Amino acid sequence: MTEQRTGPIVSVAELARQLAGGTPPVLLDTRWRFGGPPGLDGYLAGHLPGAAYVDLDTELADPPGRRGRHPMPGTARFQAAMRRAGVRGDRPVVVYDEADSTIAARAWWLLRYFGHREVLVLDGGLRAWAAAGHQVSTAAQPPPPGDFTAVPGRMPLLDVSSAAALARSGLLLDARAGARYRGESEPIDPVAGHIPGAISAPTADNVTGSGTFRSAQKLRERFAGLGVLPAGAQAGATAVGSYCGSGVTAAHQVLALELAGVQAALYVGSWSEWVADPARPVATGSEPG
């Protein structure tokens, strides 16, 4: 029996039903790939009908610098991007990427952080939509402007100091690949390793081979094995946060944790901000340090 999905993701079948209704959700295409090609190229080649393209580098982040490679976008920048994409405060939003929801999760988290109440991620992304035989469009007509008003502070957020403290007193999950956590490989940032006290928890383990999320039960089992307890499971449940290289795959971890019934904080600056200051400590190896 297939598990009934609830919470922050939506299936292809359910989205198709919603789009056929009288008040369809706003669709945002967030495809992006490190090193290219540009996500806009993929969008123009084919996307969900009516979707608007939103760019990770310029609309879901401020310019790179000492706050990281994809720092939190300013409120005005994010609000303008969402209004350009047709986002309204009174209509649900569905975000998607190519398949595994890594980039879509960043848009989901930002919309939630800035106060939108109804945001879902398309499970399996464009690949699942097309595989199910649904229409893909090459039309790129701009949507009517939205009216979304961004009000920050609606999701738990970590900065350098609180991330360091959480690594000591709670659970700070490192969402990058294990080799980057251990310091064996670092293809992007100038320093290899991890935040001392953080636990390795690669986001690849959150999804199946096709890019859809594992069941809520499988995710609960996974996070329980890392020491995470579902919210309210017992008094004094451990506080949880997540980071990665630049706050993108870590948002995917926050989304997976929510599917498992756990609220977690996001360290948006992540490793790229942490290592911008050479005075900050770095751990290597398989142990938290």
C-alpha positions as CSV (number, residue, x, y, z in Angstrom):
1,M,0.0,0.0,0.0
2,T,1.4,3.4,-1.0
3,E,1.8,5.8,1.9
4,Q,-0.4,8.9,1.7
5,R,1.8,11.9,1.4
6,T,1.0,14.9,3.6
7,G,2.9,18.0,4.6
8,P,5.2,20.1,2.4
9,I,5.3,18.0,-0.8
10,V,2.7,17.2,-3.4
11,S,2.5,14.3,-5.8
12,V,2.3,14.6,-9.6
13,A,-1.3,13.2,-9.6
14,E,-2.4,15.7,-6.9
15,L,-0.8,18.7,-8.6
16,A,-2.5,17.7,-11.9
17,R,-5.8,17.7,-10.1
18,Q,-5.2,21.1,-8.5
19,L,-4.2,22.6,-11.9
20,A,-7.4,21.4,-13.4
21,G,-9.4,23.2,-10.6
22,G,-10.8,26.7,-10.5
23,T,-7.9,28.3,-8.5
24,P,-4.7,26.6,-9.5
25,P,-1.5,27.1,-7.6
26,V,1.3,29.4,-8.8
27,L,4.1,27.3,-10.3
28,L,7.8,28.1,-9.9
29,D,10.6,26.4,-11.8
30,T,13.8,26.6,-9.9
31,R,16.2,24.4,-11.9
32,W,19.9,25.1,-11.4
33,R,23.1,23.1,-11.7
34,F,26.5,23.9,-10.3
35,G,28.7,24.7,-13.3
36,G,25.8,25.0,-15.7
37,P,24.2,24.9,-18.1
38,P,21.9,27.8,-16.9
39,G,18.6,26.7,-15.4
40,L,16.9,29.2,-17.7
41,D,18.0,27.2,-20.7
42,G,16.2,24.1,-19.3
43,Y,13.1,26.1,-18.5
44,L,12.9,27.4,-22.1
45,A,13.4,23.9,-23.5
46,G,10.4,22.7,-21.5
47,H,8.6,23.3,-18.2
48,L,5.2,22.8,-16.5
49,P,2.6,24.9,-18.3
50,G,2.2,28.3,-16.7
51,A,5.3,28.0,-14.5
52,A,7.6,31.0,-14.0
53,Y,11.4,30.6,-13.8
54,V,13.2,31.7,-10.6
55,D,17.0,31.9,-10.5
56,L,18.9,30.6,-7.5
57,D,21.9,32.9,-7.9
58,T,20.1,36.2,-8.5
59,E,16.7,35.8,-6.9
60,L,16.9,33.2,-4.2
61,A,20.2,34.6,-2.8
62,D,22.1,37.8,-2.4
63,P,25.5,38.2,-4.2
64,P,28.2,35.9,-2.9
65,G,30.7,37.2,-0.3
66,R,31.7,36.8,3.3
67,R,28.2,35.6,4.1
68,G,28.6,32.7,1.8
69,R,28.1,31.6,-1.8
70,H,24.3,31.8,-1.6
71,P,23.6,34.2,1.3
72,M,20.1,35.0,2.4
73,P,18.4,37.4,-0.1
74,G,17.3,40.7,1.3
75,T,13.6,41.1,1.9
76,A,13.2,43.6,-0.9
77,R,15.1,41.4,-3.4
78,F,13.1,38.3,-2.5
79,Q,9.7,40.1,-2.5
80,A,10.4,41.6,-6.0
81,A,11.4,38.2,-7.4
82,M,8.3,36.6,-6.1
83,R,6.0,39.3,-7.4
84,R,7.7,39.1,-10.8
85,A,7.0,35.4,-10.7
86,G,3.3,35.9,-10.0
87,V,3.3,34.8,-6.3
88,R,0.3,36.0,-4.4
89,G,-0.4,35.9,-0.7
90,D,-3.8,34.3,-1.2
91,R,-2.8,31.5,-3.6
92,P,-0.8,28.3,-2.9
93,V,2.6,28.0,-4.5
94,V,4.2,24.8,-5.9
95,V,7.9,24.8,-6.5
96,Y,9.9,22.2,-8.5
97,D,13.3,21.5,-10.0
98,E,14.6,18.7,-12.3
99,A,14.0,15.8,-9.9
100,D,15.4,15.6,-6.4
101,S,13.9,18.9,-5.0
102,T,17.3,20.2,-3.9
103,I,16.9,23.6,-5.4
104,A,13.1,23.6,-5.0
105,A,13.6,23.2,-1.3
106,R,15.6,26.4,-1.1
107,A,12.6,28.3,-2.7
108,W,10.2,26.4,-0.4
109,W,12.2,27.4,2.7
110,L,12.5,31.0,1.7
111,L,8.8,31.4,0.9
112,R,8.1,29.9,4.3
113,Y,10.7,32.0,6.1
114,F,9.2,35.2,4.5
115,G,5.7,34.3,5.5
116,H,3.9,32.5,2.7
117,R,1.5,30.0,4.3
118,E,0.9,27.6,1.5
119,V,4.0,26.3,-0.2
120,L,4.5,22.8,-1.6
121,V,7.4,21.0,-3.4
122,L,6.5,18.8,-6.4
123,D,7.9,15.3,-5.4
124,G,10.1,14.1,-8.2
125,G,10.1,17.4,-10.1
126,L,9.8,17.9,-13.8
127,R,11.2,14.4,-14.5
128,A,8.3,12.8,-12.6
129,W,5.8,15.1,-14.2
130,A,6.9,14.2,-17.7
131,A,7.2,10.5,-16.9
132,A,3.6,10.5,-15.9
133,G,2.7,11.7,-19.4
134,H,1.7,15.2,-18.5
135,Q,2.2,18.2,-20.8
136,V,5.4,20.1,-20.9
137,S,5.4,23.6,-22.4
138,T,8.0,25.8,-24.1
139,A,5.9,29.0,-23.8
140,A,7.5,31.7,-21.7
141,Q,4.8,34.3,-21.2
142,P,5.4,36.4,-18.1
143,P,2.7,35.8,-15.4
144,P,0.5,38.6,-14.0
145,P,2.5,40.4,-11.3
146,G,1.9,39.0,-7.8
147,D,1.2,40.8,-4.6
148,F,3.2,38.7,-2.1
149,T,4.5,40.8,0.9
150,A,7.7,39.3,2.4
151,V,7.8,39.4,6.2
152,P,11.0,37.7,7.5
153,G,11.4,35.5,10.5
154,R,8.8,32.7,10.1
155,M,11.2,29.8,10.1
156,P,14.1,28.9,12.5
157,L,17.4,30.4,11.3
158,L,21.0,29.9,12.4
159,D,23.9,32.3,12.1
160,V,27.6,31.5,12.7
161,S,27.3,31.8,16.5
162,S,24.1,29.8,16.9
163,A,25.3,27.1,14.5
164,A,28.5,26.6,16.5
165,A,26.5,26.5,19.7
166,L,24.0,24.0,18.3
167,A,26.9,21.7,17.2
168,R,27.9,21.6,20.9
169,S,24.5,21.5,22.6
170,G,22.2,19.8,20.1
171,L,22.4,18.3,16.6
172,L,23.9,20.1,13.7
173,L,23.6,18.0,10.5
174,D,26.0,18.4,7.6
175,A,24.0,17.8,4.5
176,R,27.0,17.6,2.1
177,A,28.5,14.4,0.7
178,G,30.5,12.3,3.2
179,A,33.9,13.0,1.5
180,R,33.4,16.7,1.9
181,Y,32.4,16.3,5.5
182,R,35.5,14.2,6.3
183,G,37.8,16.7,4.5
184,E,38.9,14.2,1.8
185,S,37.5,16.3,-1.0
186,E,36.4,19.9,-1.4
187,P,35.6,20.8,-5.0
188,I,34.0,24.2,-4.3
189,D,35.1,25.9,-1.1
190,P,38.7,26.9,-0.2
191,V,38.9,24.8,3.0
192,A,37.9,21.1,3.5
193,G,36.3,19.7,6.6
194,H,33.3,20.4,8.8
195,I,32.1,22.5,11.7
196,P,33.3,20.9,14.9
197,G,30.6,18.9,16.5
198,A,28.5,18.5,13.3
199,I,27.1,15.1,12.3
200,S,27.4,13.8,8.7
201,A,24.0,13.4,7.1
202,P,24.1,13.6,3.3
203,T,20.9,14.7,1.6
204,A,21.3,11.9,-1.0
205,D,19.9,9.6,1.7
206,N,16.6,11.5,1.8
207,V,15.5,10.5,-1.7
208,T,15.0,7.4,-3.8
209,G,17.0,6.7,-7.0
210,S,14.3,8.5,-9.0
211,G,14.6,11.6,-6.9
212,T,11.3,11.3,-4.9
213,F,11.4,11.6,-1.1
214,R,11.6,8.4,0.9
215,S,8.5,7.6,3.0
216,A,8.0,9.5,6.2
217,Q,8.6,6.3,8.1
218,K,11.9,5.7,6.3
219,L,12.9,9.3,7.0
220,R,12.0,9.0,10.7
221,E,14.1,5.8,10.9
222,R,17.0,7.6,9.2
223,F,17.0,10.6,11.4
224,A,16.4,8.5,14.5
225,G,19.6,6.7,13.7
226,L,21.4,10.1,13.7
227,G,20.0,10.9,17.2
228,V,17.1,13.1,16.0
229,L,13.8,12.6,17.9
230,P,10.4,13.7,16.3
231,A,9.0,16.9,17.9
232,G,7.3,16.1,21.2
233,A,8.5,12.5,21.3
234,Q,9.8,13.1,24.8
235,A,10.5,16.0,27.1
236,G,13.6,17.9,26.1
237,A,13.8,16.6,22.6
238,T,17.1,17.6,20.9
239,A,17.3,20.8,19.0
240,V,18.2,20.2,15.3
241,G,19.8,22.3,12.6
242,S,21.3,21.8,9.2
243,Y,24.0,23.3,7.0
244,C,25.7,22.4,3.7
245,G,28.0,24.3,1.4
246,S,25.9,27.3,0.8
247,G,22.5,26.8,2.4
248,V,20.8,25.0,-0.5
249,T,21.0,21.2,0.1
250,A,20.6,22.0,3.8
251,A,17.2,23.4,3.0
252,H,16.4,20.0,1.5
253,Q,17.4,18.4,4.8
254,V,15.0,20.8,6.7
255,L,12.3,19.7,4.3
256,A,13.0,16.0,4.8
257,L,13.0,16.6,8.6
258,E,9.6,18.2,8.4
259,L,8.3,15.2,6.5
260,A,9.6,13.1,9.4
261,G,7.8,15.3,11.9
262,V,10.8,17.4,13.1
263,Q,11.2,21.1,12.9
264,A,14.8,22.1,12.2
265,A,16.7,25.4,11.8
266,L,18.7,26.3,8.7
267,Y,22.2,27.8,8.7
268,V,21.9,29.7,5.4
269,G,25.6,30.9,5.3
270,S,26.7,27.3,5.8
271,W,30.3,26.1,5.2
272,S,31.1,28.8,2.6
273,E,30.4,31.5,5.3
274,W,32.1,29.5,8.0
275,V,35.5,29.2,6.2
276,A,35.4,32.9,5.1
277,D,37.0,33.6,8.5
278,P,40.2,31.6,8.9
279,A,40.0,32.0,12.7
280,R,37.0,29.7,12.8
281,P,37.8,26.1,13.8
282,V,37.6,23.2,11.3
283,A,37.3,19.5,12.0
284,T,38.2,16.7,9.6
285,G,37.7,12.9,9.6
286,S,34.6,10.8,10.2
287,E,34.0,11.9,13.8
288,P,32.2,15.2,14.8
289,G,35.4,16.5,16.3
